[in-house]
Amino acid sequence: MQPTTEAERARLRQSLIGNFLLLLFGLGVLGFLVAVDRAEWFTLRPVSGTSVALSHAATGKADAGALRPEESIKR
């Protein structure tokens, strides 16, 4: 193994840092393009029925989705 000079080490270090930054940039662009295409991944949805009920109660829409008794009878 040949001894490396300080200049060679600095060049190698700069090359590795440059390649790493280029990789990070590429992954960032890829992540951005995926996020633009999949906007529905970033919408907040209620996880359970209880959270839906609490949300409706808090906003005053407690009966917005409820059926009236006469509507629930199928004819």
C-alpha positions as CSV (number, residue, x, y, z in Angstrom):
1,M,0.0,0.0,0.0
2,Q,1.4,3.3,-1.0
3,P,1.4,6.2,1.4
4,T,-1.0,8.9,0.4
5,T,-0.1,12.5,0.5
6,E,-2.2,15.1,2.2
7,A,-3.3,16.5,-1.2
8,E,-4.5,13.1,-2.3
9,R,-6.5,12.6,0.9
10,A,-8.1,16.0,0.5
11,R,-9.0,15.3,-3.1
12,L,-10.5,11.9,-2.1
13,R,-12.4,13.5,0.7
14,Q,-13.8,16.2,-1.6
15,S,-14.8,13.6,-4.1
16,L,-16.6,11.5,-1.5
17,I,-18.4,14.5,-0.1
18,G,-19.4,15.6,-3.7
19,N,-20.8,12.1,-4.5
20,F,-22.7,12.0,-1.3
21,L,-24.3,15.4,-1.8
22,L,-25.2,14.4,-5.4
23,L,-26.8,11.2,-4.1
24,L,-28.8,13.2,-1.5
25,F,-29.9,15.7,-4.1
26,G,-31.1,12.8,-6.4
27,L,-33.0,11.2,-3.6
28,G,-34.6,14.5,-2.7
29,V,-35.7,15.1,-6.2
30,L,-37.1,11.5,-6.4
31,G,-38.9,12.1,-3.1
32,F,-40.4,15.3,-4.4
33,L,-41.6,13.7,-7.6
34,V,-43.2,10.9,-5.7
35,A,-44.9,13.3,-3.2
36,V,-46.3,15.4,-6.1
37,D,-47.7,12.3,-7.7
38,R,-49.2,10.9,-4.5
39,A,-50.8,13.9,-2.8
40,E,-53.4,11.7,-1.2
41,W,-50.7,10.3,1.1
42,F,-50.6,13.6,2.9
43,T,-54.2,14.1,3.6
44,L,-55.3,13.6,7.2
45,R,-58.0,11.1,7.7
46,P,-59.7,9.9,10.8
47,V,-58.3,6.6,12.1
48,S,-61.4,5.3,13.9
49,G,-65.1,5.8,14.1
50,T,-64.7,7.4,17.5
51,S,-62.4,10.1,16.1
52,V,-65.0,10.8,13.3
53,A,-67.7,11.1,15.9
54,L,-65.6,13.5,18.0
55,S,-64.7,15.5,15.0
56,H,-68.3,15.9,13.9
57,A,-69.4,16.7,17.5
58,A,-66.7,19.4,17.8
59,T,-67.6,21.1,14.5
60,G,-71.4,20.9,15.1
61,K,-72.1,18.3,12.5
62,A,-73.1,15.6,14.9
63,D,-76.3,14.7,12.9
64,A,-75.0,15.4,9.5
65,G,-74.4,11.8,8.6
66,A,-77.1,10.2,10.7
67,L,-80.3,8.8,9.1
68,R,-83.7,9.6,10.3
69,P,-85.7,6.6,11.6
70,E,-88.0,6.7,8.7
71,E,-85.1,6.7,6.2
72,S,-83.5,3.6,7.8
73,I,-86.5,1.4,6.9
74,K,-85.9,-0.2,3.5
75,R,-89.0,-0.7,1.5
